[in-house]
């Protein structure tokens, strides 16, 4: 008996995670029906995806891109959406069971919240959703019965390792970090780091914002905060280790001192497939390992002096409330400023620290409080950009 097609929306379909998601669907034909695709402004890629997947809805975050797309003959029978209302529509289509959120930055918060408010499955690659809006998701998931399925390789690894025991038996979660392109660079060399050097990640091919976050290790800091909300665990029960081979994607230590690890070669299609088909594991060669080819697997503590972003994230996670929203907003402003050549590499975490130091935390925030903290964080961080 043929399985019924699961109806899916992919937000951020033209980015690296979105494209990998579509490749996973291509490898498993007859399992999903792509109802909607969303992107910011990449009209050329979107047109190619429309031709291949024939969605009913398309969203473009950029108004001019949406206007251009609306005039194309290819989209004659497709609803082209834009703006906040369009995003709400995409994330709440009644026929859709699963929404993949691969948007970049806090712009993904509205889509994620709408998805869980409608009781849908949310396959989440947009870590900022939980970093910024974590307090809101806990209540919404409990009320609606929605499921948040992590796509980040580290959180997917923890999710898989947690199948080995009860949540009450967990001693700590261990997030692994590649260490980024500057793992072996001395701190006094950071002053001369160029944008090109920071964008040259040794393991993963990602968008510019995530790649810079990996270079500062703020990416790991954001993942720490995400893990706190995703797995309902306090920040002091989350550890971070540097593992440059990127083979062990994360681990869970249990109270009996057993450590369970998830291993694979670095290929995002594996955690994507795990989230899309959960609770089923499907056949695939994504990230398949040949253990005999490995010379060594190493693990070291991150250098907090060289990479202060991790302690900043721990601080924000401990403060809770709106602190992570302010931290994330400052980071987005600082990273964009670095990419535009307005500040140096070391200024990124300096701006974040100064912004967080000025923030007045709302401990039990509403959505309005979180959005206010986000706006405040951006404005304050911008004031520190030279």
C-alpha beads as a LAMMPS data file, in Angstrom:
LAMMPS data file: protein, C-alpha beads

386 atoms
385 bonds

1 atom types
1 bond types

-500.0 500.0 xlo xhi
-500.0 500.0 ylo yhi
-500.0 500.0 zlo zhi

Masses

1 110.0

Atoms # bond

1 1 1 0.000 0.000 0.000
2 1 1 1.469 3.332 -1.090
3 1 1 2.074 5.862 1.670
4 1 1 0.149 9.125 1.490
5 1 1 2.222 12.101 0.377
6 1 1 3.157 14.382 3.280
7 1 1 2.564 18.004 2.412
8 1 1 5.530 20.239 3.157
9 1 1 6.552 23.902 3.077
10 1 1 10.236 24.840 2.844
11 1 1 11.188 28.294 4.112
12 1 1 14.608 29.397 2.884
13 1 1 14.455 27.011 -0.060
14 1 1 17.148 28.794 -2.106
15 1 1 19.758 28.683 0.685
16 1 1 22.163 25.828 1.400
17 1 1 19.890 24.008 3.901
18 1 1 16.820 24.531 1.737
19 1 1 18.552 23.168 -1.354
20 1 1 19.850 20.172 0.601
21 1 1 16.307 19.533 1.843
22 1 1 15.029 19.444 -1.720
23 1 1 17.844 17.058 -2.679
24 1 1 16.750 14.703 0.114
25 1 1 13.191 14.837 -1.239
26 1 1 14.536 14.060 -4.727
27 1 1 16.260 10.969 -3.297
28 1 1 12.938 9.736 -1.899
29 1 1 10.315 10.382 -4.585
30 1 1 6.684 9.764 -3.783
31 1 1 6.988 10.695 -0.098
32 1 1 6.397 14.473 -0.050
33 1 1 4.318 17.055 -1.874
34 1 1 5.985 20.502 -1.893
35 1 1 3.096 22.906 -1.282
36 1 1 5.114 26.061 -0.635
37 1 1 8.595 27.511 -1.117
38 1 1 9.966 30.701 0.448
39 1 1 13.105 32.766 -0.078
40 1 1 14.339 36.310 0.376
41 1 1 15.354 37.557 -3.051
42 1 1 16.986 34.833 -5.195
43 1 1 14.509 34.946 -8.077
44 1 1 16.646 32.869 -10.461
45 1 1 16.901 29.888 -8.100
46 1 1 13.269 30.227 -7.089
47 1 1 12.103 30.080 -10.701
48 1 1 14.109 26.876 -11.203
49 1 1 12.563 25.378 -8.056
50 1 1 9.059 26.385 -9.138
51 1 1 9.542 24.672 -12.477
52 1 1 10.713 21.465 -10.793
53 1 1 8.418 21.219 -7.752
54 1 1 5.285 23.116 -8.872
55 1 1 4.272 24.521 -5.473
56 1 1 0.916 26.194 -4.871
57 1 1 2.459 29.052 -2.881
58 1 1 5.683 31.020 -3.175
59 1 1 6.938 33.647 -0.749
60 1 1 9.611 36.271 -1.434
61 1 1 10.793 38.448 1.450
62 1 1 11.976 41.181 -0.906
63 1 1 9.027 43.113 -2.342
64 1 1 10.707 43.818 -5.691
65 1 1 11.536 40.108 -6.044
66 1 1 7.900 39.226 -5.296
67 1 1 6.708 41.769 -7.870
68 1 1 9.085 40.403 -10.498
69 1 1 8.052 36.833 -9.789
70 1 1 4.355 37.725 -10.047
71 1 1 4.912 38.862 -13.629
72 1 1 6.472 35.569 -14.755
73 1 1 4.297 33.240 -16.847
74 1 1 5.621 30.247 -14.904
75 1 1 3.823 31.383 -11.746
76 1 1 0.471 32.129 -13.383
77 1 1 -1.403 29.663 -11.170
78 1 1 0.725 30.171 -8.050
79 1 1 -0.020 32.533 -5.146
80 1 1 2.988 34.839 -4.661
81 1 1 3.162 36.143 -1.095
82 1 1 5.329 38.685 0.744
83 1 1 5.492 40.554 4.043
84 1 1 4.577 39.323 7.523
85 1 1 1.070 38.319 6.461
86 1 1 2.478 36.234 3.634
87 1 1 4.863 34.458 5.998
88 1 1 2.005 33.734 8.420
89 1 1 0.022 32.257 5.528
90 1 1 2.937 30.030 4.476
91 1 1 3.427 28.679 8.003
92 1 1 -0.256 28.035 8.677
93 1 1 -1.568 26.426 5.475
94 1 1 -4.185 23.945 6.770
95 1 1 -3.218 21.148 4.367
96 1 1 0.484 21.249 5.378
97 1 1 1.783 18.882 8.064
98 1 1 5.482 19.800 8.110
99 1 1 7.236 23.172 7.809
100 1 1 11.004 23.314 7.293
101 1 1 12.416 26.602 8.576
102 1 1 15.832 27.185 7.018
103 1 1 15.644 30.980 7.119
104 1 1 18.684 32.861 8.437
105 1 1 18.463 35.166 11.450
106 1 1 15.681 36.318 13.753
107 1 1 13.422 36.833 10.725
108 1 1 12.596 33.144 11.177
109 1 1 10.926 33.684 14.569
110 1 1 7.484 34.612 13.205
111 1 1 7.389 31.592 10.899
112 1 1 8.436 29.183 13.662
113 1 1 5.938 30.540 16.181
114 1 1 3.121 30.443 13.624
115 1 1 3.992 26.841 12.775
116 1 1 3.839 25.613 16.371
117 1 1 0.764 27.722 17.145
118 1 1 -0.959 25.758 14.376
119 1 1 0.111 22.434 15.883
120 1 1 2.355 21.442 12.968
121 1 1 5.694 19.665 12.837
122 1 1 8.521 22.208 12.647
123 1 1 11.816 20.970 11.182
124 1 1 14.072 23.705 12.505
125 1 1 17.383 24.887 11.091
126 1 1 16.735 28.505 12.114
127 1 1 18.387 28.403 15.538
128 1 1 17.560 32.070 16.151
129 1 1 13.869 31.142 16.554
130 1 1 14.586 29.373 19.846
131 1 1 17.457 31.660 20.837
132 1 1 15.227 34.732 20.600
133 1 1 11.791 33.294 21.365
134 1 1 12.562 30.260 23.532
135 1 1 10.227 31.234 26.404
136 1 1 7.289 31.421 23.980
137 1 1 7.826 28.005 22.373
138 1 1 7.653 25.964 25.559
139 1 1 4.090 27.060 26.257
140 1 1 2.917 26.919 22.627
141 1 1 4.231 23.378 22.050
142 1 1 2.609 22.129 25.256
143 1 1 -0.707 23.731 24.305
144 1 1 -0.942 22.729 20.632
145 1 1 0.883 19.385 20.517
146 1 1 3.320 20.669 17.877
147 1 1 6.743 19.025 17.510
148 1 1 10.042 20.831 17.008
149 1 1 12.427 18.574 15.062
150 1 1 16.026 19.884 15.022
151 1 1 17.952 20.032 11.755
152 1 1 21.215 21.509 13.093
153 1 1 23.680 18.614 13.056
154 1 1 24.581 19.104 16.724
155 1 1 21.013 19.173 18.011
156 1 1 20.004 16.312 15.743
157 1 1 22.909 14.320 17.204
158 1 1 21.761 15.039 20.762
159 1 1 18.174 14.153 19.832
160 1 1 19.358 10.811 18.449
161 1 1 21.596 10.121 21.471
162 1 1 18.731 10.894 23.861
163 1 1 16.968 7.767 22.584
164 1 1 19.478 5.801 24.700
165 1 1 17.994 6.764 28.062
166 1 1 15.381 8.745 29.947
167 1 1 15.602 12.533 30.089
168 1 1 15.884 12.274 33.885
169 1 1 19.030 10.145 33.445
170 1 1 20.988 12.810 31.553
171 1 1 24.024 14.292 33.319
172 1 1 24.956 16.731 30.540
173 1 1 24.782 17.462 26.840
174 1 1 28.087 17.860 24.993
175 1 1 28.043 20.085 21.910
176 1 1 30.981 19.698 19.536
177 1 1 32.507 22.617 17.651
178 1 1 34.851 22.446 14.683
179 1 1 36.749 25.419 16.069
180 1 1 36.279 27.353 12.841
181 1 1 39.056 28.728 10.621
182 1 1 40.966 30.376 13.501
183 1 1 41.214 27.468 15.918
184 1 1 45.029 27.507 15.828
185 1 1 45.511 31.239 15.238
186 1 1 46.942 33.317 18.095
187 1 1 44.729 35.980 19.602
188 1 1 47.066 38.850 18.665
189 1 1 46.663 37.800 15.017
190 1 1 42.893 38.363 15.147
191 1 1 43.368 42.112 14.623
192 1 1 44.391 41.537 11.007
193 1 1 41.729 38.933 10.111
194 1 1 40.061 39.646 6.768
195 1 1 36.522 38.882 5.681
196 1 1 37.840 36.340 3.169
197 1 1 39.778 34.487 5.888
198 1 1 36.759 34.417 8.194
199 1 1 34.552 33.046 5.420
200 1 1 36.940 30.176 4.665
201 1 1 35.516 27.471 6.915
202 1 1 37.612 24.286 7.012
203 1 1 34.710 21.800 7.133
204 1 1 31.242 23.137 6.303
205 1 1 29.937 25.154 3.370
206 1 1 27.431 27.599 4.812
207 1 1 26.004 31.060 4.232
208 1 1 28.147 34.088 5.198
209 1 1 26.361 34.906 8.475
210 1 1 26.602 31.363 9.872
211 1 1 30.213 31.071 8.675
212 1 1 31.253 34.235 10.554
213 1 1 29.406 32.953 13.619
214 1 1 31.489 29.790 13.356
215 1 1 34.686 31.848 13.148
216 1 1 33.843 33.708 16.385
217 1 1 32.321 30.529 17.934
218 1 1 29.103 32.501 18.504
219 1 1 27.451 29.820 16.392
220 1 1 28.194 27.400 19.243
221 1 1 26.954 29.944 21.768
222 1 1 23.646 30.250 19.930
223 1 1 23.426 26.455 19.758
224 1 1 23.939 26.319 23.524
225 1 1 20.936 28.617 24.062
226 1 1 18.910 26.661 21.506
227 1 1 19.702 23.399 23.308
228 1 1 18.471 24.853 26.615
229 1 1 15.006 25.413 25.125
230 1 1 14.909 22.480 22.730
231 1 1 15.705 19.901 25.389
232 1 1 14.389 21.746 28.496
233 1 1 17.773 21.637 30.207
234 1 1 19.634 24.311 32.234
235 1 1 22.716 25.957 30.655
236 1 1 25.049 24.547 33.300
237 1 1 24.218 21.049 31.997
238 1 1 25.517 21.886 28.503
239 1 1 29.241 21.598 27.714
240 1 1 31.127 22.581 24.571
241 1 1 34.218 20.824 23.212
242 1 1 36.298 21.600 20.129
243 1 1 36.440 18.668 17.723
244 1 1 38.073 19.781 14.443
245 1 1 37.417 16.536 12.550
246 1 1 33.619 17.202 12.718
247 1 1 32.844 13.482 12.842
248 1 1 31.278 13.317 16.309
249 1 1 28.399 15.774 15.979
250 1 1 27.477 15.851 19.667
251 1 1 27.162 13.593 22.692
252 1 1 25.004 12.891 25.728
253 1 1 26.511 11.853 29.056
254 1 1 24.237 9.863 31.341
255 1 1 24.254 9.601 35.138
256 1 1 26.057 6.249 34.983
257 1 1 28.934 8.056 33.174
258 1 1 28.164 6.443 29.804
259 1 1 28.692 8.856 26.897
260 1 1 26.633 8.219 23.764
261 1 1 27.841 9.903 20.565
262 1 1 26.392 10.306 17.078
263 1 1 28.982 10.073 14.301
264 1 1 28.932 10.684 10.555
265 1 1 30.925 12.519 7.935
266 1 1 29.880 16.198 7.743
267 1 1 26.828 16.093 5.453
268 1 1 23.739 18.122 6.393
269 1 1 21.497 15.795 4.422
270 1 1 21.697 13.225 7.229
271 1 1 20.121 15.382 9.986
272 1 1 17.696 16.809 7.424
273 1 1 16.533 13.322 6.459
274 1 1 16.276 12.288 10.113
275 1 1 13.944 15.240 10.822
276 1 1 11.874 14.881 7.643
277 1 1 11.150 11.180 8.046
278 1 1 11.154 10.877 11.869
279 1 1 10.383 8.508 13.539
280 1 1 11.447 6.442 10.514
281 1 1 15.070 6.103 9.425
282 1 1 15.323 5.957 5.639
283 1 1 18.059 4.428 3.544
284 1 1 20.800 6.808 2.470
285 1 1 24.541 7.243 2.143
286 1 1 24.550 10.726 3.635
287 1 1 27.692 11.131 5.728
288 1 1 28.653 7.463 5.502
289 1 1 31.900 6.785 7.355
290 1 1 34.891 4.583 6.703
291 1 1 36.335 4.344 10.208
292 1 1 39.520 2.695 8.928
293 1 1 40.461 5.908 7.121
294 1 1 40.440 8.000 10.308
295 1 1 43.790 8.738 11.881
296 1 1 42.445 10.314 15.078
297 1 1 39.536 12.074 16.745
298 1 1 40.546 14.893 19.094
299 1 1 38.614 16.905 21.685
300 1 1 39.814 20.026 23.502
301 1 1 38.314 22.765 25.623
302 1 1 37.477 25.979 23.745
303 1 1 39.804 28.907 24.487
304 1 1 37.496 31.379 26.247
305 1 1 40.082 34.166 26.027
306 1 1 40.396 33.851 22.255
307 1 1 36.686 33.202 21.753
308 1 1 34.657 35.172 24.343
309 1 1 31.408 34.531 22.444
310 1 1 30.816 31.253 24.293
311 1 1 30.880 32.873 27.746
312 1 1 28.666 35.689 26.476
313 1 1 26.138 33.089 25.372
314 1 1 26.351 31.231 28.707
315 1 1 25.743 34.551 30.442
316 1 1 22.703 35.331 28.288
317 1 1 21.314 31.815 28.757
318 1 1 21.717 32.097 32.532
319 1 1 20.071 35.531 32.647
320 1 1 17.238 34.149 30.498
321 1 1 14.171 36.154 29.524
322 1 1 15.007 38.750 26.879
323 1 1 18.797 38.528 27.295
324 1 1 19.292 35.993 24.450
325 1 1 17.173 38.185 22.133
326 1 1 19.409 41.180 22.852
327 1 1 22.548 39.059 22.387
328 1 1 21.332 37.685 19.062
329 1 1 20.318 41.124 17.773
330 1 1 23.711 42.584 18.649
331 1 1 25.441 39.652 16.964
332 1 1 23.455 40.057 13.740
333 1 1 24.309 43.777 13.591
334 1 1 27.987 43.174 14.389
335 1 1 28.372 40.343 11.846
336 1 1 26.731 42.397 9.105
337 1 1 28.972 45.351 9.978
338 1 1 32.063 43.134 9.741
339 1 1 30.966 41.733 6.374
340 1 1 30.490 45.308 5.136
341 1 1 33.981 46.265 6.310
342 1 1 32.727 48.728 8.952
343 1 1 34.389 46.979 11.914
344 1 1 37.206 44.525 12.564
345 1 1 36.839 40.869 13.476
346 1 1 37.569 41.411 17.182
347 1 1 34.945 44.159 17.352
348 1 1 32.152 41.622 16.817
349 1 1 32.192 40.127 20.308
350 1 1 33.170 43.467 21.844
351 1 1 29.959 45.037 20.503
352 1 1 27.893 42.079 21.729
353 1 1 29.383 42.323 25.230
354 1 1 28.761 46.080 25.453
355 1 1 25.176 45.678 24.245
356 1 1 24.374 42.832 26.641
357 1 1 25.890 44.844 29.490
358 1 1 23.372 47.630 28.925
359 1 1 20.311 45.403 28.582
360 1 1 17.566 45.348 31.228
361 1 1 16.216 41.807 31.223
362 1 1 12.498 41.063 31.167
363 1 1 12.398 37.699 32.935
364 1 1 9.044 36.380 31.672
365 1 1 8.654 38.092 28.309
366 1 1 5.694 38.301 25.970
367 1 1 6.191 38.309 22.202
368 1 1 6.067 42.114 22.337
369 1 1 8.825 42.158 24.981
370 1 1 11.011 39.911 22.805
371 1 1 10.454 42.022 19.703
372 1 1 11.241 45.157 21.728
373 1 1 14.454 43.536 23.014
374 1 1 15.404 42.637 19.451
375 1 1 14.850 46.207 18.232
376 1 1 16.654 47.638 21.257
377 1 1 19.583 45.284 20.761
378 1 1 19.977 46.290 17.119
379 1 1 19.799 50.011 17.838
380 1 1 22.217 49.758 20.771
381 1 1 24.705 47.615 18.856
382 1 1 24.579 49.967 15.893
383 1 1 25.617 52.763 18.259
384 1 1 28.820 50.861 19.045
385 1 1 29.780 50.401 15.364
386 1 1 32.600 52.779 14.577

Bonds

1 1 1 2
2 1 2 3
3 1 3 4
4 1 4 5
5 1 5 6
6 1 6 7
7 1 7 8
8 1 8 9
9 1 9 10
10 1 10 11
11 1 11 12
12 1 12 13
13 1 13 14
14 1 14 15
15 1 15 16
16 1 16 17
17 1 17 18
18 1 18 19
19 1 19 20
20 1 20 21
21 1 21 22
22 1 22 23
23 1 23 24
24 1 24 25
25 1 25 26
26 1 26 27
27 1 27 28
28 1 28 29
29 1 29 30
30 1 30 31
31 1 31 32
32 1 32 33
33 1 33 34
34 1 34 35
35 1 35 36
36 1 36 37
37 1 37 38
38 1 38 39
39 1 39 40
40 1 40 41
41 1 41 42
42 1 42 43
43 1 43 44
44 1 44 45
45 1 45 46
46 1 46 47
47 1 47 48
48 1 48 49
49 1 49 50
50 1 50 51
51 1 51 52
52 1 52 53
53 1 53 54
54 1 54 55
55 1 55 56
56 1 56 57
57 1 57 58
58 1 58 59
59 1 59 60
60 1 60 61
61 1 61 62
62 1 62 63
63 1 63 64
64 1 64 65
65 1 65 66
66 1 66 67
67 1 67 68
68 1 68 69
69 1 69 70
70 1 70 71
71 1 71 72
72 1 72 73
73 1 73 74
74 1 74 75
75 1 75 76
76 1 76 77
77 1 77 78
78 1 78 79
79 1 79 80
80 1 80 81
81 1 81 82
82 1 82 83
83 1 83 84
84 1 84 85
85 1 85 86
86 1 86 87
87 1 87 88
88 1 88 89
89 1 89 90
90 1 90 91
91 1 91 92
92 1 92 93
93 1 93 94
94 1 94 95
95 1 95 96
96 1 96 97
97 1 97 98
98 1 98 99
99 1 99 100
100 1 100 101
101 1 101 102
102 1 102 103
103 1 103 104
104 1 104 105
105 1 105 106
106 1 106 107
107 1 107 108
108 1 108 109
109 1 109 110
110 1 110 111
111 1 111 112
112 1 112 113
113 1 113 114
114 1 114 115
115 1 115 116
116 1 116 117
117 1 117 118
118 1 118 119
119 1 119 120
120 1 120 121
121 1 121 122
122 1 122 123
123 1 123 124
124 1 124 125
125 1 125 126
126 1 126 127
127 1 127 128
128 1 128 129
129 1 129 130
130 1 130 131
131 1 131 132
132 1 132 133
133 1 133 134
134 1 134 135
135 1 135 136
136 1 136 137
137 1 137 138
138 1 138 139
139 1 139 140
140 1 140 141
141 1 141 142
142 1 142 143
143 1 143 144
144 1 144 145
145 1 145 146
146 1 146 147
147 1 147 148
148 1 148 149
149 1 149 150
150 1 150 151
151 1 151 152
152 1 152 153
153 1 153 154
154 1 154 155
155 1 155 156
156 1 156 157
157 1 157 158
158 1 158 159
159 1 159 160
160 1 160 161
161 1 161 162
162 1 162 163
163 1 163 164
164 1 164 165
165 1 165 166
166 1 166 167
167 1 167 168
168 1 168 169
169 1 169 170
170 1 170 171
171 1 171 172
172 1 172 173
173 1 173 174
174 1 174 175
175 1 175 176
176 1 176 177
177 1 177 178
178 1 178 179
179 1 179 180
180 1 180 181
181 1 181 182
182 1 182 183
183 1 183 184
184 1 184 185
185 1 185 186
186 1 186 187
187 1 187 188
188 1 188 189
189 1 189 190
190 1 190 191
191 1 191 192
192 1 192 193
193 1 193 194
194 1 194 195
195 1 195 196
196 1 196 197
197 1 197 198
198 1 198 199
199 1 199 200
200 1 200 201
201 1 201 202
202 1 202 203
203 1 203 204
204 1 204 205
205 1 205 206
206 1 206 207
207 1 207 208
208 1 208 209
209 1 209 210
210 1 210 211
211 1 211 212
212 1 212 213
213 1 213 214
214 1 214 215
215 1 215 216
216 1 216 217
217 1 217 218
218 1 218 219
219 1 219 220
220 1 220 221
221 1 221 222
222 1 222 223
223 1 223 224
224 1 224 225
225 1 225 226
226 1 226 227
227 1 227 228
228 1 228 229
229 1 229 230
230 1 230 231
231 1 231 232
232 1 232 233
233 1 233 234
234 1 234 235
235 1 235 236
236 1 236 237
237 1 237 238
238 1 238 239
239 1 239 240
240 1 240 241
241 1 241 242
242 1 242 243
243 1 243 244
244 1 244 245
245 1 245 246
246 1 246 247
247 1 247 248
248 1 248 249
249 1 249 250
250 1 250 251
251 1 251 252
252 1 252 253
253 1 253 254
254 1 254 255
255 1 255 256
256 1 256 257
257 1 257 258
258 1 258 259
259 1 259 260
260 1 260 261
261 1 261 262
262 1 262 263
263 1 263 264
264 1 264 265
265 1 265 266
266 1 266 267
267 1 267 268
268 1 268 269
269 1 269 270
270 1 270 271
271 1 271 272
272 1 272 273
273 1 273 274
274 1 274 275
275 1 275 276
276 1 276 277
277 1 277 278
278 1 278 279
279 1 279 280
280 1 280 281
281 1 281 282
282 1 282 283
283 1 283 284
284 1 284 285
285 1 285 286
286 1 286 287
287 1 287 288
288 1 288 289
289 1 289 290
290 1 290 291
291 1 291 292
292 1 292 293
293 1 293 294
294 1 294 295
295 1 295 296
296 1 296 297
297 1 297 298
298 1 298 299
299 1 299 300
300 1 300 301
301 1 301 302
302 1 302 303
303 1 303 304
304 1 304 305
305 1 305 306
306 1 306 307
307 1 307 308
308 1 308 309
309 1 309 310
310 1 310 311
311 1 311 312
312 1 312 313
313 1 313 314
314 1 314 315
315 1 315 316
316 1 316 317
317 1 317 318
318 1 318 319
319 1 319 320
320 1 320 321
321 1 321 322
322 1 322 323
323 1 323 324
324 1 324 325
325 1 325 326
326 1 326 327
327 1 327 328
328 1 328 329
329 1 329 330
330 1 330 331
331 1 331 332
332 1 332 333
333 1 333 334
334 1 334 335
335 1 335 336
336 1 336 337
337 1 337 338
338 1 338 339
339 1 339 340
340 1 340 341
341 1 341 342
342 1 342 343
343 1 343 344
344 1 344 345
345 1 345 346
346 1 346 347
347 1 347 348
348 1 348 349
349 1 349 350
350 1 350 351
351 1 351 352
352 1 352 353
353 1 353 354
354 1 354 355
355 1 355 356
356 1 356 357
357 1 357 358
358 1 358 359
359 1 359 360
360 1 360 361
361 1 361 362
362 1 362 363
363 1 363 364
364 1 364 365
365 1 365 366
366 1 366 367
367 1 367 368
368 1 368 369
369 1 369 370
370 1 370 371
371 1 371 372
372 1 372 373
373 1 373 374
374 1 374 375
375 1 375 376
376 1 376 377
377 1 377 378
378 1 378 379
379 1 379 380
380 1 380 381
381 1 381 382
382 1 382 383
383 1 383 384
384 1 384 385
385 1 385 386
